[in-house]
Amino acid sequence: MGEDLKEYLKFHKTFGGTGKLFNFKPIKYSKGVLELEGEFNESTLNPNGTVQGGMMTAFLDDVTSLLVIYETKGKLFTASTDLHSAHHLPLTKGRYRARATLIKQGKYIASIKGEIFNAEGQVATSLLHTAFLVHKKIK
């Protein structure tokens, strides 16, 4: 993981709406697996004071998409066809670790698993992301 991942994150923060919101920082990368840290701020909370489920889904949509973008050196990006999320534990305002794992990538479709972990390391949210791969260099 090097400066090029930081460049993709900078691109995402500059041109992606949620990139500005979640403020991702790299943790580690290995082939097929990307870990990032991101933030849920006050604007992501529901009236109960916990992170709204759609925000957690958007967070993992970004993390799983960034894995595909990074692995293809910006030649492919994802157009989501299905995002199936399950919310296991509540999260509150703060920074959290997320992991994206590539399940399968073909020429036109990819399946990626995403997870957000709470402060105790438990899976708080999981996501199965199916995406159409758009062949267009973004960087």
N, CA, C and O atoms as CSV, one atom per row, in Angstrom:
chain,resi,resn,atom,element,x,y,z
A,1,MET,N,N,0.874,-1.179,0.000
A,1,MET,CA,C,0.000,0.000,0.000
A,1,MET,C,C,0.900,1.214,0.000
A,1,MET,O,O,1.783,1.349,0.847
A,2,GLY,N,N,0.673,2.084,-0.942
A,2,GLY,CA,C,1.560,3.227,-1.039
A,2,GLY,C,C,0.832,4.522,-1.275
A,2,GLY,O,O,-0.356,4.677,-0.991
A,3,GLU,N,N,1.597,5.440,-1.806
A,3,GLU,CA,C,1.063,6.771,-2.077
A,3,GLU,C,C,-0.073,6.731,-3.090
A,3,GLU,O,O,-0.952,7.593,-3.068
A,4,ASP,N,N,-0.065,5.725,-3.989
A,4,ASP,CA,C,-1.130,5.668,-4.992
A,4,ASP,C,C,-2.496,5.444,-4.351
A,4,ASP,O,O,-3.486,5.989,-4.838
A,5,LEU,N,N,-2.585,4.652,-3.264
A,5,LEU,CA,C,-3.866,4.487,-2.573
A,5,LEU,C,C,-4.310,5.818,-1.981
A,5,LEU,O,O,-5.490,6.164,-2.047
A,6,LYS,N,N,-3.396,6.549,-1.415
A,6,LYS,CA,C,-3.731,7.870,-0.868
A,6,LYS,C,C,-4.245,8.795,-1.961
A,6,LYS,O,O,-5.114,9.630,-1.713
A,7,GLU,N,N,-3.713,8.650,-3.167
A,7,GLU,CA,C,-4.185,9.464,-4.298
A,7,GLU,C,C,-5.620,9.099,-4.678
A,7,GLU,O,O,-6.419,9.985,-4.978
A,8,TYR,N,N,-5.960,7.799,-4.668
A,8,TYR,CA,C,-7.335,7.388,-4.957
A,8,TYR,C,C,-8.290,7.889,-3.878
A,8,TYR,O,O,-9.407,8.312,-4.177
A,9,LEU,N,N,-7.847,7.841,-2.628
A,9,LEU,CA,C,-8.680,8.353,-1.531
A,9,LEU,C,C,-8.872,9.861,-1.662
A,9,LEU,O,O,-9.956,10.375,-1.386
A,10,LYS,N,N,-7.828,10.568,-2.080
A,10,LYS,CA,C,-7.925,12.021,-2.296
A,10,LYS,C,C,-8.902,12.314,-3.433
A,10,LYS,O,O,-9.724,13.225,-3.328
A,11,PHE,N,N,-8.815,11.542,-4.524
A,11,PHE,CA,C,-9.737,11.690,-5.647
A,11,PHE,C,C,-11.172,11.468,-5.174
A,11,PHE,O,O,-12.073,12.233,-5.517
A,12,HIS,N,N,-11.375,10.413,-4.382
A,12,HIS,CA,C,-12.710,10.074,-3.862
A,12,HIS,C,C,-13.240,11.189,-2.963
A,12,HIS,O,O,-14.422,11.529,-3.017
A,13,LYS,N,N,-12.373,11.747,-2.149
A,13,LYS,CA,C,-12.790,12.820,-1.244
A,13,LYS,C,C,-13.122,14.097,-2.021
A,13,LYS,O,O,-14.034,14.836,-1.649
A,14,THR,N,N,-12.392,14.348,-3.081
A,14,THR,CA,C,-12.598,15.559,-3.877
A,14,THR,C,C,-13.850,15.466,-4.754
A,14,THR,O,O,-14.618,16.423,-4.851
A,15,PHE,N,N,-14.050,14.300,-5.394
A,15,PHE,CA,C,-15.111,14.184,-6.393
A,15,PHE,C,C,-16.312,13.344,-5.971
A,15,PHE,O,O,-17.330,13.347,-6.663
A,16,GLY,N,N,-16.219,12.632,-4.864
A,16,GLY,CA,C,-17.329,11.820,-4.392
A,16,GLY,C,C,-18.036,12.494,-3.233
A,16,GLY,O,O,-17.384,12.985,-2.311
A,17,GLY,N,N,-19.348,12.526,-3.265
A,17,GLY,CA,C,-20.108,13.163,-2.193
A,17,GLY,C,C,-19.841,12.545,-0.833
A,17,GLY,O,O,-19.578,13.258,0.135
A,18,THR,N,N,-19.908,11.212,-0.753
A,18,THR,CA,C,-19.663,10.552,0.521
A,18,THR,C,C,-18.180,10.525,0.869
A,18,THR,O,O,-17.821,10.342,2.032
A,19,GLY,N,N,-17.328,10.704,-0.113
A,19,GLY,CA,C,-15.895,10.786,0.169
A,19,GLY,C,C,-15.566,11.943,1.093
A,19,GLY,O,O,-14.639,11.863,1.899
A,20,LYS,N,N,-16.319,13.000,0.973
A,20,LYS,CA,C,-16.156,14.155,1.860
A,20,LYS,C,C,-16.686,13.852,3.256
A,20,LYS,O,O,-16.166,14.364,4.248
A,21,LEU,N,N,-17.702,13.035,3.330
A,21,LEU,CA,C,-18.374,12.743,4.588
A,21,LEU,C,C,-17.593,11.773,5.471
A,21,LEU,O,O,-17.452,12.009,6.671
A,22,PHE,N,N,-17.089,10.690,4.895
A,22,PHE,CA,C,-16.509,9.620,5.695
A,22,PHE,C,C,-15.020,9.791,5.998
A,22,PHE,O,O,-14.507,9.153,6.917
A,23,ASN,N,N,-14.327,10.628,5.255
A,23,ASN,CA,C,-12.926,10.969,5.556
A,23,ASN,C,C,-12.062,9.713,5.769
A,23,ASN,O,O,-11.481,9.528,6.838
A,24,PHE,N,N,-11.986,8.865,4.752
A,24,PHE,CA,C,-11.263,7.602,4.855
A,24,PHE,C,C,-9.757,7.790,4.976
A,24,PHE,O,O,-9.178,8.699,4.382
A,25,LYS,N,N,-9.134,6.908,5.759
A,25,LYS,CA,C,-7.682,6.834,5.911
A,25,LYS,C,C,-7.281,5.377,5.687
A,25,LYS,O,O,-7.982,4.472,6.139
A,26,PRO,N,N,-6.162,5.137,4.996
A,26,PRO,CA,C,-5.741,3.752,4.751
A,26,PRO,C,C,-5.220,3.078,6.024
A,26,PRO,O,O,-4.568,3.709,6.856
A,27,ILE,N,N,-5.519,1.796,6.153
A,27,ILE,CA,C,-4.951,0.977,7.238
A,27,ILE,C,C,-4.001,-0.047,6.631
A,27,ILE,O,O,-2.805,-0.042,6.922
A,28,LYS,N,N,-4.547,-0.940,5.771
A,28,LYS,CA,C,-3.666,-1.895,5.101
A,28,LYS,C,C,-4.338,-2.468,3.868
A,28,LYS,O,O,-5.557,-2.418,3.711
A,29,TYR,N,N,-3.495,-3.015,2.996
A,29,TYR,CA,C,-3.961,-3.622,1.758
A,29,TYR,C,C,-3.145,-4.883,1.502
A,29,TYR,O,O,-1.930,-4.907,1.701
A,30,SER,N,N,-3.830,-5.923,1.060
A,30,SER,CA,C,-3.198,-7.100,0.474
A,30,SER,C,C,-4.104,-7.521,-0.670
A,30,SER,O,O,-5.273,-7.138,-0.705
A,31,LYS,N,N,-3.591,-8.291,-1.589
A,31,LYS,CA,C,-4.357,-8.669,-2.782
A,31,LYS,C,C,-5.760,-9.137,-2.394
A,31,LYS,O,O,-5.917,-10.113,-1.660
A,32,GLY,N,N,-6.768,-8.436,-2.890
A,32,GLY,CA,C,-8.156,-8.800,-2.657
A,32,GLY,C,C,-8.748,-8.314,-1.348
A,32,GLY,O,O,-9.918,-8.575,-1.068
A,33,VAL,N,N,-7.959,-7.606,-0.534
A,33,VAL,CA,C,-8.452,-7.129,0.768
A,33,VAL,C,C,-7.941,-5.706,1.027
A,33,VAL,O,O,-6.747,-5.428,0.918
A,34,LEU,N,N,-8.871,-4.820,1.370
A,34,LEU,CA,C,-8.531,-3.437,1.689
A,34,LEU,C,C,-9.152,-3.080,3.028
A,34,LEU,O,O,-10.336,-3.327,3.257
A,35,GLU,N,N,-8.351,-2.500,3.911
A,35,GLU,CA,C,-8.867,-2.003,5.187
A,35,GLU,C,C,-8.651,-0.498,5.252
A,35,GLU,O,O,-7.557,0.012,5.011
A,36,LEU,N,N,-9.735,0.190,5.586
A,36,LEU,CA,C,-9.723,1.639,5.734
A,36,LEU,C,C,-10.349,2.002,7.068
A,36,LEU,O,O,-11.111,1.227,7.645
A,37,GLU,N,N,-10.016,3.186,7.546
A,37,GLU,CA,C,-10.701,3.744,8.704
A,37,GLU,C,C,-11.510,4.928,8.208
A,37,GLU,O,O,-11.032,5.726,7.402
A,38,GLY,N,N,-12.726,5.036,8.689
A,38,GLY,CA,C,-13.579,6.145,8.289
A,38,GLY,C,C,-14.344,6.688,9.478
A,38,GLY,O,O,-14.327,6.123,10.571
A,39,GLU,N,N,-15.009,7.793,9.235
A,39,GLU,CA,C,-15.655,8.521,10.321
A,39,GLU,C,C,-17.155,8.658,10.103
A,39,GLU,O,O,-17.620,8.923,8.995
A,40,PHE,N,N,-17.896,8.470,11.181
A,40,PHE,CA,C,-19.311,8.816,11.212
A,40,PHE,C,C,-19.433,10.052,12.095
A,40,PHE,O,O,-19.141,10.006,13.290
A,41,ASN,N,N,-19.866,11.149,11.495
A,41,ASN,CA,C,-20.002,12.390,12.268
A,41,ASN,C,C,-21.463,12.590,12.680
A,41,ASN,O,O,-22.310,11.726,12.453
A,42,GLU,N,N,-21.731,13.716,13.273
A,42,GLU,CA,C,-23.066,14.048,13.806
A,42,GLU,C,C,-24.158,13.932,12.740
A,42,GLU,O,O,-25.280,13.526,13.040
A,43,SER,N,N,-23.827,14.290,11.494
A,43,SER,CA,C,-24.846,14.285,10.438
A,43,SER,C,C,-25.256,12.876,10.005
A,43,SER,O,O,-26.228,12.730,9.265
A,44,THR,N,N,-24.549,11.848,10.440
A,44,THR,CA,C,-24.883,10.466,10.073
A,44,THR,C,C,-25.769,9.772,11.105
A,44,THR,O,O,-26.155,8.618,10.920
A,45,LEU,N,N,-26.089,10.476,12.190
A,45,LEU,CA,C,-26.825,9.858,13.293
A,45,LEU,C,C,-28.333,9.982,13.117
A,45,LEU,O,O,-28.823,10.959,12.550
A,46,ASN,N,N,-29.062,8.986,13.606
A,46,ASN,CA,C,-30.518,9.050,13.634
A,46,ASN,C,C,-30.949,9.700,14.957
A,46,ASN,O,O,-30.096,9.986,15.797
A,47,PRO,N,N,-32.242,9.938,15.160
A,47,PRO,CA,C,-32.691,10.591,16.402
A,47,PRO,C,C,-32.327,9.825,17.683
A,47,PRO,O,O,-32.306,10.403,18.769
A,48,ASN,N,N,-32.043,8.536,17.550
A,48,ASN,CA,C,-31.643,7.720,18.691
A,48,ASN,C,C,-30.182,7.954,19.091
A,48,ASN,O,O,-29.748,7.489,20.146
A,49,GLY,N,N,-29.418,8.676,18.252
A,49,GLY,CA,C,-28.010,8.932,18.541
A,49,GLY,C,C,-27.071,7.869,18.026
A,49,GLY,O,O,-25.880,7.887,18.338
A,50,THR,N,N,-27.597,6.927,17.229
A,50,THR,CA,C,-26.741,5.915,16.609
A,50,THR,C,C,-26.677,6.173,15.107
A,50,THR,O,O,-27.503,6.898,14.553
A,51,VAL,N,N,-25.688,5.573,14.461
A,51,VAL,CA,C,-25.499,5.778,13.021
A,51,VAL,C,C,-26.667,5.148,12.269
A,51,VAL,O,O,-27.036,3.999,12.515
A,52,GLN,N,N,-27.236,5.914,11.356
A,52,GLN,CA,C,-28.351,5.469,10.540
A,52,GLN,C,C,-27.878,4.341,9.617
A,52,GLN,O,O,-26.786,4.418,9.054
A,53,GLY,N,N,-28.689,3.303,9.463
A,53,GLY,CA,C,-28.308,2.127,8.685
A,53,GLY,C,C,-27.889,2.438,7.255
A,53,GLY,O,O,-26.945,1.838,6.740
A,54,GLY,N,N,-28.580,3.365,6.615
A,54,GLY,CA,C,-28.216,3.741,5.251
A,54,GLY,C,C,-26.829,4.360,5.169
A,54,GLY,O,O,-26.148,4.229,4.152
A,55,MET,N,N,-26.413,5.027,6.222
A,55,MET,CA,C,-25.063,5.610,6.252
A,55,MET,C,C,-24.003,4.514,6.332
A,55,MET,O,O,-22.952,4.606,5.698
A,56,MET,N,N,-24.293,3.472,7.124
A,56,MET,CA,C,-23.351,2.348,7.201
A,56,MET,C,C,-23.268,1.624,5.856
A,56,MET,O,O,-22.194,1.185,5.443
A,57,THR,N,N,-24.412,1.506,5.179
A,57,THR,CA,C,-24.429,0.881,3.858
A,57,THR,C,C,-23.628,1.718,2.864
A,57,THR,O,O,-22.843,1.172,2.090
A,58,ALA,N,N,-23.817,3.040,2.879
A,58,ALA,CA,C,-23.059,3.926,1.985
A,58,ALA,C,C,-21.557,3.843,2.269
A,58,ALA,O,O,-20.745,3.835,1.344
A,59,PHE,N,N,-21.199,3.782,3.538
A,59,PHE,CA,C,-19.802,3.657,3.979
A,59,PHE,C,C,-19.176,2.413,3.338
A,59,PHE,O,O,-18.085,2.479,2.772
A,60,LEU,N,N,-19.884,1.275,3.434
A,60,LEU,CA,C,-19.355,0.029,2.871
A,60,LEU,C,C,-19.432,-0.008,1.353
A,60,LEU,O,O,-18.600,-0.653,0.715
A,61,ASP,N,N,-20.402,0.664,0.761
A,61,ASP,CA,C,-20.456,0.813,-0.691
A,61,ASP,C,C,-19.156,1.472,-1.162
A,61,ASP,O,O,-18.540,1.029,-2.131
A,62,ASP,N,N,-18.754,2.522,-0.470
A,62,ASP,CA,C,-17.511,3.221,-0.819
A,62,ASP,C,C,-16.281,2.339,-0.629
A,62,ASP,O,O,-15.431,2.261,-1.517
A,63,VAL,N,N,-16.182,1.685,0.507
A,63,VAL,CA,C,-14.988,0.880,0.804
A,63,VAL,C,C,-14.846,-0.268,-0.193
A,63,VAL,O,O,-13.749,-0.525,-0.691
A,64,THR,N,N,-15.944,-0.954,-0.486
A,64,THR,CA,C,-15.885,-2.070,-1.434
A,64,THR,C,C,-15.578,-1.577,-2.850
A,64,THR,O,O,-14.850,-2.235,-3.592
A,65,SER,N,N,-16.125,-0.436,-3.218
A,65,SER,CA,C,-15.832,0.143,-4.534
A,65,SER,C,C,-14.374,0.568,-4.641
A,65,SER,O,O,-13.734,0.354,-5.670
A,66,LEU,N,N,-13.857,1.163,-3.588
A,66,LEU,CA,C,-12.462,1.595,-3.592
A,66,LEU,C,C,-11.493,0.423,-3.758
A,66,LEU,O,O,-10.425,0.588,-4.347
A,67,LEU,N,N,-11.852,-0.753,-3.248
A,67,LEU,CA,C,-11.011,-1.931,-3.450
A,67,LEU,C,C,-10.899,-2.247,-4.940
A,67,LEU,O,O,-9.797,-2.464,-5.444
A,68,VAL,N,N,-12.019,-2.275,-5.644
A,68,VAL,CA,C,-11.997,-2.574,-7.084
A,68,VAL,C,C,-11.224,-1.493,-7.840
A,68,VAL,O,O,-10.404,-1.804,-8.704
A,69,ILE,N,N,-11.479,-0.252,-7.523
A,69,ILE,CA,C,-10.783,0.856,-8.192
A,69,ILE,C,C,-9.277,0.746,-7.977
A,69,ILE,O,O,-8.497,0.892,-8.919
A,70,TYR,N,N,-8.875,0.488,-6.740
A,70,TYR,CA,C,-7.440,0.399,-6.425
A,70,TYR,C,C,-6.791,-0.800,-7.107
A,70,TYR,O,O,-5.705,-0.677,-7.675
A,71,GLU,N,N,-7.439,-1.946,-7.055
A,71,GLU,CA,C,-6.851,-3.152,-7.655
A,71,GLU,C,C,-6.719,-3.045,-9.170
A,71,GLU,O,O,-5.841,-3.676,-9.758
A,72,THR,N,N,-7.572,-2.260,-9.804
A,72,THR,CA,C,-7.509,-2.121,-11.265
A,72,THR,C,C,-6.763,-0.845,-11.678
A,72,THR,O,O,-6.793,-0.439,-12.840
A,73,LYS,N,N,-6.096,-0.229,-10.704
A,73,LYS,CA,C,-5.324,0.995,-10.956
A,73,LYS,C,C,-6.168,2.093,-11.611
A,73,LYS,O,O,-5.699,2.831,-12.477
A,74,GLY,N,N,-7.426,2.176,-11.168
A,74,GLY,CA,C,-8.314,3.220,-11.648
A,74,GLY,C,C,-8.897,2.978,-13.034
A,74,GLY,O,O,-9.507,3.883,-13.604
A,75,LYS,N,N,-8.726,1.782,-13.590
A,75,LYS,CA,C,-9.262,1.493,-14.917
A,75,LYS,C,C,-10.731,1.075,-14.877
A,75,LYS,O,O,-11.442,1.193,-15.876
A,76,LEU,N,N,-11.185,0.586,-13.716
A,76,LEU,CA,C,-12.574,0.170,-13.557
A,76,LEU,C,C,-13.160,0.851,-12.335
A,76,LEU,O,O,-12.465,1.093,-11.349
A,77,PHE,N,N,-14.435,1.155,-12.412
A,77,PHE,CA,C,-15.137,1.558,-11.202
A,77,PHE,C,C,-16.467,0.842,-11.168
A,77,PHE,O,O,-16.895,0.259,-12.164
A,78,THR,N,N,-17.118,0.887,-10.025
A,78,THR,CA,C,-18.313,0.073,-9.817
A,78,THR,C,C,-19.589,0.873,-10.011
A,78,THR,O,O,-19.689,2.029,-9.599
A,79,ALA,N,N,-20.551,0.239,-10.640
A,79,ALA,CA,C,-21.927,0.731,-10.692
A,79,ALA,C,C,-22.746,-0.322,-9.965
A,79,ALA,O,O,-22.992,-1.402,-10.502
A,80,SER,N,N,-23.159,-0.017,-8.771
A,80,SER,CA,C,-23.824,-1.003,-7.915
A,80,SER,C,C,-25.115,-1.506,-8.537
A,80,SER,O,O,-25.939,-0.722,-9.008
A,81,THR,N,N,-25.283,-2.828,-8.533
A,81,THR,CA,C,-26.537,-3.434,-8.963
A,81,THR,C,C,-27.297,-3.993,-7.771
A,81,THR,O,O,-28.518,-4.137,-7.820
A,82,ASP,N,N,-26.576,-4.308,-6.697
A,82,ASP,CA,C,-27.230,-4.779,-5.476
A,82,ASP,C,C,-26.326,-4.517,-4.284
A,82,ASP,O,O,-25.136,-4.831,-4.316
A,83,LEU,N,N,-26.893,-3.945,-3.240
A,83,LEU,CA,C,-26.211,-3.741,-1.964
A,83,LEU,C,C,-27.098,-4.392,-0.906
A,83,LEU,O,O,-28.186,-3.901,-0.608
A,84,HIS,N,N,-26.627,-5.488,-0.349
A,84,HIS,CA,C,-27.404,-6.176,0.681
A,84,HIS,C,C,-26.663,-6.003,2.002
A,84,HIS,O,O,-25.589,-6.571,2.199
A,85,SER,N,N,-27.240,-5.218,2.900
A,85,SER,CA,C,-26.565,-4.955,4.168
A,85,SER,C,C,-27.340,-5.562,5.328
A,85,SER,O,O,-28.565,-5.673,5.296
A,86,ALA,N,N,-26.590,-5.949,6.350
A,86,ALA,CA,C,-27.161,-6.435,7.603
A,86,ALA,C,C,-26.489,-5.665,8.732
A,86,ALA,O,O,-25.266,-5.528,8.771
A,87,HIS,N,N,-27.299,-5.173,9.634
A,87,HIS,CA,C,-26.796,-4.344,10.732
A,87,HIS,C,C,-26.916,-5.152,12.021
A,87,HIS,O,O,-28.014,-5.403,12.518
A,88,HIS,N,N,-25.762,-5.551,12.547
A,88,HIS,CA,C,-25.701,-6.478,13.676
A,88,HIS,C,C,-25.613,-5.768,15.020
A,88,HIS,O,O,-26.205,-6.222,15.999
A,89,LEU,N,N,-24.884,-4.665,15.078
A,89,LEU,CA,C,-24.666,-3.912,16.319
A,89,LEU,C,C,-24.728,-2.419,16.017
A,89,LEU,O,O,-24.344,-1.999,14.926
A,90,PRO,N,N,-25.198,-1.618,16.953
A,90,PRO,CA,C,-25.244,-0.169,16.712
A,90,PRO,C,C,-23.848,0.458,16.773
A,90,PRO,O,O,-22.944,-0.040,17.445
A,91,LEU,N,N,-23.712,1.555,16.053
A,91,LEU,CA,C,-22.489,2.367,16.098
A,91,LEU,C,C,-22.891,3.780,16.490
A,91,LEU,O,O,-24.016,4.213,16.236
A,92,THR,N,N,-21.968,4.485,17.103
A,92,THR,CA,C,-22.188,5.876,17.469
A,92,THR,C,C,-21.158,6.739,16.744
A,92,THR,O,O,-20.300,6.223,16.027
A,93,LYS,N,N,-21.247,8.028,16.932
A,93,LYS,CA,C,-20.308,8.963,16.323
A,93,LYS,C,C,-18.876,8.529,16.647
A,93,LYS,O,O,-18.560,8.197,17.789
A,94,GLY,N,N,-18.009,8.538,15.616
A,94,GLY,CA,C,-16.609,8.175,15.828
A,94,GLY,C,C,-15.969,7.590,14.590
A,94,GLY,O,O,-16.553,7.578,13.506
A,95,ARG,N,N,-14.741,7.099,14.779
A,95,ARG,CA,C,-13.967,6.500,13.685
A,95,ARG,C,C,-14.021,4.980,13.824
A,95,ARG,O,O,-13.931,4.434,14.923
A,96,TYR,N,N,-14.172,4.305,12.666
A,96,TYR,CA,C,-14.307,2.856,12.667
A,96,TYR,C,C,-13.500,2.242,11.536
A,96,TYR,O,O,-13.262,2.869,10.503
A,97,ARG,N,N,-13.085,0.992,11.757
A,97,ARG,CA,C,-12.322,0.227,10.767
A,97,ARG,C,C,-13.300,-0.551,9.894
A,97,ARG,O,O,-14.277,-1.121,10.380
A,98,ALA,N,N,-13.018,-0.561,8.605
A,98,ALA,CA,C,-13.820,-1.326,7.651
A,98,ALA,C,C,-12.900,-2.167,6.786
A,98,ALA,O,O,-11.760,-1.793,6.511
A,99,ARG,N,N,-13.421,-3.315,6.361
A,99,ARG,CA,C,-12.644,-4.197,5.491
A,99,ARG,C,C,-13.487,-4.592,4.287
A,99,ARG,O,O,-14.658,-4.945,4.426
A,100,ALA,N,N,-12.883,-4.530,3.107
A,100,ALA,CA,C,-13.499,-5.010,1.868
A,100,ALA,C,C,-12.714,-6.218,1.398
A,100,ALA,O,O,-11.483,-6.209,1.391
A,101,THR,N,N,-13.441,-7.269,1.001
A,101,THR,CA,C,-12.813,-8.495,0.512
A,101,THR,C,C,-13.438,-8.856,-0.827
A,101,THR,O,O,-14.655,-9.005,-0.934
A,102,LEU,N,N,-12.606,-8.994,-1.838
A,102,LEU,CA,C,-13.095,-9.356,-3.168
A,102,LEU,C,C,-13.475,-10.835,-3.172
A,102,LEU,O,O,-12.642,-11.701,-2.905
A,103,ILE,N,N,-14.728,-11.108,-3.474
A,103,ILE,CA,C,-15.201,-12.493,-3.543
A,103,ILE,C,C,-14.928,-13.047,-4.937
A,103,ILE,O,O,-14.358,-14.128,-5.085
A,104,LYS,N,N,-15.338,-12.298,-5.957
A,104,LYS,CA,C,-15.165,-12.738,-7.344
A,104,LYS,C,C,-15.242,-11.523,-8.252
A,104,LYS,O,O,-16.118,-10.672,-8.093
A,105,GLN,N,N,-14.329,-11.447,-9.195
A,105,GLN,CA,C,-14.372,-10.374,-10.192
A,105,GLN,C,C,-14.240,-10.987,-11.569
A,105,GLN,O,O,-13.255,-11.661,-11.874
A,106,GLY,N,N,-15.244,-10.746,-12.397
A,106,GLY,CA,C,-15.205,-11.180,-13.776
A,106,GLY,C,C,-14.915,-9.984,-14.677
A,106,GLY,O,O,-14.403,-8.960,-14.225
A,107,LYS,N,N,-15.245,-10.129,-15.939
A,107,LYS,CA,C,-14.999,-9.039,-16.889
A,107,LYS,C,C,-15.978,-7.883,-16.678
A,107,LYS,O,O,-15.612,-6.721,-16.854
A,108,TYR,N,N,-17.233,-8.200,-16.297
A,108,TYR,CA,C,-18.261,-7.170,-16.182
A,108,TYR,C,C,-18.921,-7.057,-14.811
A,108,TYR,O,O,-19.565,-6.049,-14.520
A,109,ILE,N,N,-18.769,-8.073,-13.969
A,109,ILE,CA,C,-19.449,-8.092,-12.669
A,109,ILE,C,C,-18.439,-8.438,-11.574
A,109,ILE,O,O,-17.535,-9.248,-11.778
A,110,ALA,N,N,-18.609,-7.810,-10.415
A,110,ALA,CA,C,-17.793,-8.144,-9.242
A,110,ALA,C,C,-18.713,-8.322,-8.037
A,110,ALA,O,O,-19.756,-7.679,-7.922
A,111,SER,N,N,-18.294,-9.213,-7.146
A,111,SER,CA,C,-18.956,-9.402,-5.857
A,111,SER,C,C,-17.920,-9.126,-4.778
A,111,SER,O,O,-16.833,-9.704,-4.784
A,112,ILE,N,N,-18.268,-8.239,-3.854
A,112,ILE,CA,C,-17.338,-7.814,-2.819
A,112,ILE,C,C,-18.058,-7.844,-1.477
A,112,ILE,O,O,-19.207,-7.414,-1.367
A,113,LYS,N,N,-17.377,-8.351,-0.467
A,113,LYS,CA,C,-17.921,-8.361,0.894
A,113,LYS,C,C,-17.329,-7.172,1.649
A,113,LYS,O,O,-16.141,-6.874,1.530
A,114,GLY,N,N,-18.173,-6.502,2.424
A,114,GLY,CA,C,-17.712,-5.400,3.255
A,114,GLY,C,C,-18.130,-5.600,4.698
A,114,GLY,O,O,-19.189,-6.162,4.976
A,115,GLU,N,N,-17.284,-5.132,5.625
A,115,GLU,CA,C,-17.595,-5.225,7.047
A,115,GLU,C,C,-17.116,-3.969,7.762
A,115,GLU,O,O,-16.056,-3.428,7.446
A,116,ILE,N,N,-17.906,-3.512,8.728
A,116,ILE,CA,C,-17.491,-2.445,9.635
A,116,ILE,C,C,-17.370,-3.080,11.017
A,116,ILE,O,O,-18.233,-3.851,11.437
A,117,PHE,N,N,-16.294,-2.746,11.713
A,117,PHE,CA,C,-16.036,-3.299,13.030
A,117,PHE,C,C,-16.195,-2.228,14.103
A,117,PHE,O,O,-15.771,-1.087,13.925
A,118,ASN,N,N,-16.812,-2.611,15.220
A,118,ASN,CA,C,-16.942,-1.658,16.321
A,118,ASN,C,C,-15.620,-1.573,17.092
A,118,ASN,O,O,-14.649,-2.236,16.730
A,119,ALA,N,N,-15.581,-0.773,18.136
A,119,ALA,CA,C,-14.352,-0.557,18.895
A,119,ALA,C,C,-13.816,-1.843,19.521
A,119,ALA,O,O,-12.617,-1.953,19.778
A,120,GLU,N,N,-14.701,-2.820,19.769
A,120,GLU,CA,C,-14.290,-4.095,20.359
A,120,GLU,C,C,-13.864,-5.116,19.297
A,120,GLU,O,O,-13.507,-6.245,19.634
A,121,GLY,N,N,-13.900,-4.724,18.016
A,121,GLY,CA,C,-13.508,-5.619,16.933
A,121,GLY,C,C,-14.614,-6.534,16.446
A,121,GLY,O,O,-14.360,-7.437,15.649
A,122,GLN,N,N,-15.832,-6.318,16.907
A,122,GLN,CA,C,-16.975,-7.125,16.468
A,122,GLN,C,C,-17.551,-6.545,15.178
A,122,GLN,O,O,-17.514,-5.334,14.958
A,123,VAL,N,N,-18.081,-7.421,14.333
A,123,VAL,CA,C,-18.722,-6.954,13.098
A,123,VAL,C,C,-20.020,-6.253,13.465
A,123,VAL,O,O,-20.923,-6.861,14.040
A,124,ALA,N,N,-20.109,-4.983,13.131
A,124,ALA,CA,C,-21.311,-4.195,13.398
A,124,ALA,C,C,-22.241,-4.188,12.190
A,124,ALA,O,O,-23.463,-4.213,12.337
A,125,THR,N,N,-21.657,-4.155,11.004
A,125,THR,CA,C,-22.427,-4.148,9.754
A,125,THR,C,C,-21.693,-4.996,8.732
A,125,THR,O,O,-20.467,-4.942,8.632
A,126,SER,N,N,-22.448,-5.780,7.973
A,126,SER,CA,C,-21.864,-6.526,6.860
A,126,SER,C,C,-22.638,-6.197,5.591
A,126,SER,O,O,-23.814,-5.834,5.631
A,127,LEU,N,N,-21.947,-6.333,4.467
A,127,LEU,CA,C,-22.537,-5.953,3.182
A,127,LEU,C,C,-22.076,-6.928,2.111
A,127,LEU,O,O,-20.913,-7.332,2.089
A,128,LEU,N,N,-22.980,-7.299,1.234
A,128,LEU,CA,C,-22.616,-8.006,0.011
A,128,LEU,C,C,-22.926,-7.046,-1.132
A,128,LEU,O,O,-24.074,-6.656,-1.345
A,129,HIS,N,N,-21.892,-6.680,-1.851
A,129,HIS,CA,C,-21.980,-5.682,-2.917
A,129,HIS,C,C,-21.781,-6.387,-4.258
A,129,HIS,O,O,-20.737,-6.990,-4.506
A,130,THR,N,N,-22.792,-6.304,-5.114
A,130,THR,CA,C,-22.679,-6.780,-6.486
A,130,THR,C,C,-22.660,-5.547,-7.373
A,130,THR,O,O,-23.500,-4.658,-7.242
A,131,ALA,N,N,-21.690,-5.508,-8.275
A,131,ALA,CA,C,-21.525,-4.308,-9.093
A,131,ALA,C,C,-21.203,-4.646,-10.539
A,131,ALA,O,O,-20.480,-5.598,-10.833
A,132,PHE,N,N,-21.750,-3.850,-11.416
A,132,PHE,CA,C,-21.355,-3.866,-12.821
A,132,PHE,C,C,-20.056,-3.087,-12.904
A,132,PHE,O,O,-19.942,-2.014,-12.311
A,133,LEU,N,N,-19.081,-3.604,-13.624
A,133,LEU,CA,C,-17.785,-2.951,-13.746
A,133,LEU,C,C,-17.773,-2.023,-14.960
A,133,LEU,O,O,-17.931,-2.467,-16.097
A,134,VAL,N,N,-17.588,-0.769,-14.708
A,134,VAL,CA,C,-17.546,0.240,-15.756
A,134,VAL,C,C,-16.097,0.425,-16.165
A,134,VAL,O,O,-15.245,0.772,-15.346
A,135,HIS,N,N,-15.825,0.188,-17.447
A,135,HIS,CA,C,-14.474,0.292,-17.973
A,135,HIS,C,C,-14.216,1.730,-18.405
A,135,HIS,O,O,-14.489,2.125,-19.539
A,136,LYS,N,N,-13.685,2.491,-17.466
A,136,LYS,CA,C,-13.395,3.901,-17.735
A,136,LYS,C,C,-12.331,4.344,-16.732
A,136,LYS,O,O,-12.536,4.283,-15.520
A,137,LYS,N,N,-11.233,4.775,-17.240
A,137,LYS,CA,C,-10.157,5.203,-16.355
A,137,LYS,C,C,-10.592,6.461,-15.628
A,137,LYS,O,O,-10.984,7.446,-16.252
A,138,ILE,N,N,-10.520,6.421,-14.293
A,138,ILE,CA,C,-11.003,7.561,-13.504
A,138,ILE,C,C,-9.883,8.441,-12.979
A,138,ILE,O,O,-10.144,9.518,-12.443
A,139,LYS,N,N,-8.678,8.015,-13.120
A,139,LYS,CA,C,-7.564,8.807,-12.577
A,139,LYS,C,C,-6.599,9.167,-13.661
A,139,LYS,O,O,-5.597,9.832,-13.400
